[in-house]
Amino acid sequence: MQFVGNKHYYLQFPPINKMSEPTITDFRLSIEADKPTIIFPGPLVVTSEHSETIEQLKEEIKKNPHSKMIELGDGSRWRNQRMRDDRYALRRMPKECPNIENLGLPRWIKALLLQSSMKEQGGLIVVFGQTGAGKTTTFSATIAGRLTLHGGYGLTLEDPPEHPLEGSHGKAGYCEQLDVDELGGYEKAIHTALRCFPAKDSSMLGYGEIRENLTAAELVRIAVDGHLVLATMHAKSIPEGLQRLAAMANAAGEPNANDLLSTGLQLAIHQKFVANGRLDVQALPRDNKASAHIQKGEFSALKEEVKKHFMNNSDDS
């Protein structure tokens, strides 16, 4: 744990996979040999040391160009997205589910993510951040950690599933993962998930990323019905993210979006990468003052609430 000016927590996510060649997160490649392959971090033009991996990826794409997840012989997993004819974007995915104990989260934030009361109360946990900020890592590690610690049933809706969460966690936890594309999109997938929840049990729903108004509305409703909902969403800050979430739900025809969000929100987190690959993490747990601001639509006032919670927990690393 490090501090910069006594104002921010930083954490370091572990590398996805150690390779003999320089760590690569992404490829942009074409099946045709005369088109360049680009690697990231970069962008850099590919060199001969990466040729074996690239040829394996090309062969797998040729076999099934519509496959969204590719696994190579070395065990590496790659998310595949077709960009246009003969051009594909591939991102390396973790081979194992992240462990929340290894993320370096401040103790108070980790305790909030894992608190037992939410298993019975339900509610919404949302992880905000921009592209590449590790939102899905925190999302997946929290689901696995809660199932390991508290048991129960978890179901995730992702496009596609990124971390291998499927299976048992601890002595009494079990998770299943659904690919929303195979279910006809996020909106239909939510209704499928609700029908799949076991009776007389407070289940956990993991929702990969909130992008559409209708799904935003569905999630704020589900969060007040006893289920614990975890989701990620693009936003530059916690106040901006919550305001956008409420606005999206309202645009979908939910007139009580602020009321539902103020009642259902249990925890909001924002994270972003800063210098040296470290991550700045802030959190807003549920309390009466924050809930009142959300209900009244006073989202800008949440900046002070976020700051207050940090200052109250600045010694709890």
C-alpha positions in Angstrom: 0.0 0.0 0.0 1.3 3.4 -0.9 0.1 6.9 -0.4 0.6 10.0 -2.7 0.1 13.2 -0.8 -2.0 11.3 1.7 -4.9 11.4 -0.8 -5.1 8.2 -2.8 -4.9 4.5 -2.4 -3.1 2.6 -5.0 -3.1 -1.0 -5.9 -1.2 -3.2 -8.4 -3.1 -5.8 -10.3 -1.0 -8.9 -11.0 0.0 -9.6 -14.6 -2.5 -11.7 -16.5 0.1 -14.2 -17.6 3.9 -14.4 -17.6 5.4 -15.2 -21.0 8.9 -15.6 -22.3 8.3 -12.8 -24.8 7.4 -9.3 -23.7 4.0 -9.1 -22.1 1.3 -8.6 -24.8 -2.3 -7.6 -24.0 -3.7 -7.2 -27.5 -3.3 -8.2 -31.2 -4.9 -6.7 -34.2 -4.4 -9.2 -37.0 -5.6 -10.2 -40.4 -5.7 -13.7 -42.0 -4.2 -12.4 -45.2 -0.4 -12.5 -45.0 0.1 -9.1 -46.7 -1.7 -7.1 -43.9 0.3 -6.1 -40.8 -0.3 -7.4 -37.3 -0.2 -4.8 -34.6 0.6 -5.6 -30.9 -0.2 -3.7 -27.7 1.0 -2.1 -25.5 2.1 0.0 -28.4 0.9 0.1 -31.1 3.9 -1.8 -32.5 4.4 -3.8 -35.6 4.8 -7.4 -34.8 8.2 -9.1 -34.9 9.4 -12.6 -35.6 9.4 -13.5 -31.9 5.6 -13.4 -31.8 5.1 -15.3 -35.0 4.3 -18.7 -33.4 1.5 -17.2 -31.3 0.1 -15.2 -34.2 0.0 -18.2 -36.5 -1.8 -20.3 -33.9 -4.4 -17.5 -33.5 -4.9 -17.3 -37.2 -5.4 -21.0 -37.5 -8.0 -21.0 -34.8 -9.8 -18.0 -36.4 -9.8 -19.8 -39.7 -11.5 -22.8 -38.1 -14.2 -20.7 -36.4 -14.1 -17.0 -37.3 -17.1 -16.3 -35.1 -15.7 -17.8 -31.9 -15.5 -15.2 -29.2 -13.0 -17.0 -27.1 -9.9 -18.8 -28.3 -7.7 -21.1 -26.2 -4.2 -22.0 -27.5 -2.1 -25.0 -26.7 -0.1 -23.1 -24.1 -3.3 -22.5 -22.2 -3.5 -18.8 -23.1 -7.0 -17.5 -23.6 -7.9 -14.8 -26.1 -11.1 -12.8 -26.6 -11.8 -12.5 -30.3 -13.8 -9.6 -31.8 -14.2 -9.3 -35.6 -13.6 -5.7 -36.6 -14.3 -6.0 -40.3 -13.7 -8.4 -43.1 -10.5 -10.2 -42.4 -9.5 -8.0 -39.4 -9.7 -9.2 -35.8 -9.1 -7.7 -32.4 -7.8 -10.2 -29.8 -7.2 -9.5 -26.1 -5.5 -11.8 -23.8 -7.7 -13.1 -21.0 -6.7 -14.6 -17.6 -6.4 -18.3 -17.3 -7.5 -18.3 -13.7 -10.1 -16.4 -11.6 -8.5 -13.5 -9.8 -8.3 -13.8 -6.0 -9.5 -10.7 -4.1 -6.8 -11.3 -1.5 -4.2 -10.7 -4.2 -5.5 -7.4 -5.6 -4.0 -5.2 -2.9 -7.3 -3.5 -2.2 -7.4 -1.4 1.0 -8.8 -3.4 3.9 -11.9 -1.2 4.3 -12.9 -1.5 0.6 -12.3 -5.3 0.6 -14.4 -5.6 3.8 -17.2 -3.6 2.1 -17.1 -5.8 -1.0 -17.3 -9.0 1.2 -19.6 -8.0 4.0 -22.0 -10.7 4.9 -25.1 -8.6 5.4 -25.5 -8.0 1.7 -26.2 -11.7 1.1 -29.6 -11.4 2.8 -30.2 -7.7 2.1 -29.3 -7.7 -1.6 -28.7 -4.5 -3.4 -26.3 -3.1 -6.0 -22.5 -3.0 -6.1 -21.2 -1.1 -9.1 -17.6 -0.8 -10.3 -16.9 2.3 -12.3 -13.9 3.2 -14.5 -12.8 3.7 -18.0 -11.6 1.2 -20.5 -8.7 -1.0 -19.3 -9.1 0.1 -15.6 -9.5 -3.5 -14.3 -13.2 -3.2 -13.6 -13.8 -6.8 -14.6 -11.0 -8.0 -12.5 -12.5 -6.5 -9.4 -16.0 -7.6 -10.5 -14.9 -11.3 -10.9 -12.7 -11.4 -7.8 -15.6 -10.1 -5.7 -18.0 -12.7 -7.0 -15.6 -15.5 -6.4 -14.6 -14.1 -3.0 -18.2 -13.7 -1.8 -19.1 -17.2 -2.9 -16.1 -18.7 -1.2 -16.7 -16.8 2.0 -20.5 -16.9 2.3 -21.6 -19.7 -0.1 -24.7 -19.4 -2.2 -25.4 -19.3 -5.9 -24.1 -16.8 -8.4 -25.0 -16.3 -12.1 -23.1 -14.0 -14.4 -24.2 -12.4 -17.7 -21.2 -11.5 -19.9 -20.3 -10.9 -23.5 -18.3 -13.1 -23.5 -17.4 -14.5 -20.0 -13.8 -13.2 -19.4 -12.7 -14.9 -16.1 -13.3 -18.6 -15.5 -15.8 -18.3 -12.7 -17.8 -21.4 -13.6 -17.9 -24.0 -10.9 -17.5 -24.4 -7.1 -16.1 -21.8 -4.8 -15.2 -22.8 -1.3 -17.4 -25.3 0.5 -20.9 -24.0 -0.4 -20.6 -21.6 -3.3 -21.3 -22.2 -7.0 -21.2 -19.9 -10.0 -22.5 -20.3 -13.6 -21.7 -18.1 -16.5 -24.0 -17.2 -19.4 -22.9 -15.7 -22.7 -25.5 -13.0 -23.4 -25.0 -13.1 -27.1 -26.2 -16.7 -27.1 -29.4 -15.6 -25.2 -30.3 -12.8 -27.6 -28.7 -9.8 -25.8 -28.5 -8.5 -22.2 -32.2 -7.6 -21.8 -33.3 -11.2 -22.6 -30.4 -12.6 -20.6 -31.6 -10.8 -17.5 -35.0 -12.4 -17.7 -33.4 -15.8 -18.3 -31.2 -15.3 -15.3 -34.1 -14.5 -13.0 -35.9 -17.6 -14.1 -32.8 -19.6 -13.4 -32.4 -18.4 -9.8 -33.2 -21.1 -7.2 -36.4 -20.7 -5.1 -36.1 -19.5 -1.5 -32.5 -18.4 -1.9 -30.9 -15.0 -2.1 -28.8 -15.3 -5.3 -26.2 -13.1 -6.7 -26.3 -11.7 -10.3 -23.2 -10.5 -12.0 -23.8 -8.2 -14.9 -20.8 -7.7 -17.2 -21.2 -4.1 -18.3 -24.2 -1.6 -18.2 -24.5 -0.1 -21.7 -28.2 0.1 -22.5 -31.0 2.1 -20.9 -33.4 -0.8 -20.6 -30.9 -3.0 -18.7 -30.0 -0.1 -16.4 -33.7 0.1 -15.5 -33.9 -3.6 -14.9 -30.9 -3.7 -12.7 -32.0 -0.9 -10.3 -35.3 -2.7 -10.0 -33.7 -6.1 -9.3 -31.4 -4.6 -6.7 -34.3 -3.7 -4.5 -35.9 -7.2 -4.8 -33.5 -9.0 -2.5 -30.9 -10.2 -5.0 -27.4 -8.9 -4.8 -26.4 -7.4 -8.2 -22.8 -6.7 -9.2 -22.1 -4.7 -12.4 -19.5 -2.6 -14.1 -20.0 0.7 -16.0 -17.9 3.2 -17.8 -17.5 6.5 -15.9 -14.9 9.0 -14.9 -16.0 9.2 -11.3 -18.5 7.8 -8.8 -20.9 10.8 -8.9 -20.8 10.9 -12.7 -21.4 7.1 -12.9 -24.4 7.1 -10.5 -25.9 10.1 -12.3 -25.6 8.4 -15.6 -27.0 5.2 -14.3 -30.1 7.0 -12.9 -30.5 8.9 -16.2 -30.3 5.8 -18.3 -32.9 4.0 -16.1 -35.1 7.1 -16.3 -34.7 7.2 -20.1 -36.0 3.6 -20.3 -39.2 4.7 -18.7 -38.4 4.2 -15.0 -39.8 7.3 -13.3 -38.6 6.3 -9.9 -34.9 5.7 -10.9 -33.5 8.0 -8.2 -35.6 6.4 -5.5 -34.7 2.9 -6.6 -31.0 3.7 -6.8 -30.9 5.4 -3.5 -32.6 2.4 -1.9 -30.7 -0.3 -3.7 -27.2 1.0 -3.9 -24.9 -0.8 -1.4 -21.5 0.2 -2.7 -20.0 2.2 -5.6 -16.3 1.9 -6.5 -14.2 3.9 -9.0 -10.8 2.9 -10.2 -8.3 4.2 -12.8 -4.7 3.5 -13.7 -2.2 6.2 -12.9 1.6 6.4 -13.2 3.7 3.2 -13.1 0.7 1.0 -13.8 -0.9 1.6 -10.4 -4.6 1.9 -9.8 -6.3 4.7 -7.9 -9.3 3.4 -6.0 -12.2 5.3 -4.4 -15.4 4.0 -2.8 -18.8 5.2 -1.7 -20.6 2.8 0.7 -24.2 3.1 1.5 -25.2 5.6 4.2 -28.1 7.9 4.9 -26.5 11.0 3.6 -25.4 9.5 0.3 -28.8 7.9 -0.2 -30.6 11.2 0.4 -28.4 13.0 -2.2 -29.2 10.3 -4.8 -32.9 10.4 -4.1 -32.9 14.2 -4.6 -30.7 13.9 -7.7 -27.9 15.8 -6.0 -25.2 13.8 -7.6 -22.5 16.5 -7.5 -22.8 16.5 -3.7 -21.5 12.9 -3.7 -18.0 14.2 -4.3 -17.8 15.3 -0.7 -19.2 12.0 0.5 -16.5 10.0 -1.4 -13.9 12.3 0.1 -15.3 11.8 3.6 -15.2 8.1 3.4 -11.6 8.1 2.2 -10.5 10.4 5.0 -12.3 8.3 7.6 -10.5 5.2 6.4 -7.2 6.6 5.3 -5.3 4.7 8.1 -7.0 1.4 7.2 -4.7 0.0 4.6 
